[in-house]
Amino acid sequence: MYTTPHEALGIGRRAAEDLAEALRSVGFVLPGLDGEFPLMGSPQVQLGSVLATEAQRLAAWIREQQG
C-alpha cells in the first residue's frame, strides 16, 4: 500500500516509462502506454490502445523468445 494516490500514480507512470523504454529497445511502441490512478492503493499501468497488427507482431515476438 502506498501513502498517497499521488505517490502510487507516480510509481505507475515510472513503470509505464520503463516498459515503454524496454519495448522500444526491441522495436515496439505502444502509444497509449501510461501510468494511471491507483486501484485499491496499487499503482496501475494503462496499456492503452494498439493496432491489431502491432499486437500480433508483439505476440509473435514473445513466442519466439520463449524458444
Secondary structure as the mmCIF struct_conf table of DSSP 4:
data_model
#
loop_
_struct_conf.conf_type_id
_struct_conf.id
_struct_conf.beg_label_comp_id
_struct_conf.beg_label_asym_id
_struct_conf.beg_label_seq_id
_struct_conf.end_label_comp_id
_struct_conf.end_label_asym_id
_struct_conf.end_label_seq_id
BEND BEND1 THR A 3 THR A 3
HELX_RH_AL_P HELX_RH_AL_P1 PRO A 5 SER A 25
TURN_TY1_P TURN_TY1_P1 VAL A 26 GLY A 27
TURN_TY1_P TURN_TY1_P2 PRO A 31 GLY A 32
STRN STRN1 ASP A 34 LEU A 39
TURN_TY1_P TURN_TY1_P3 MET A 40 GLY A 41
STRN STRN2 SER A 42 GLN A 46
HELX_RH_AL_P HELX_RH_AL_P2 ALA A 52 GLN A 65
TURN_TY1_P TURN_TY1_P4 GLN A 66 GLN A 66
#
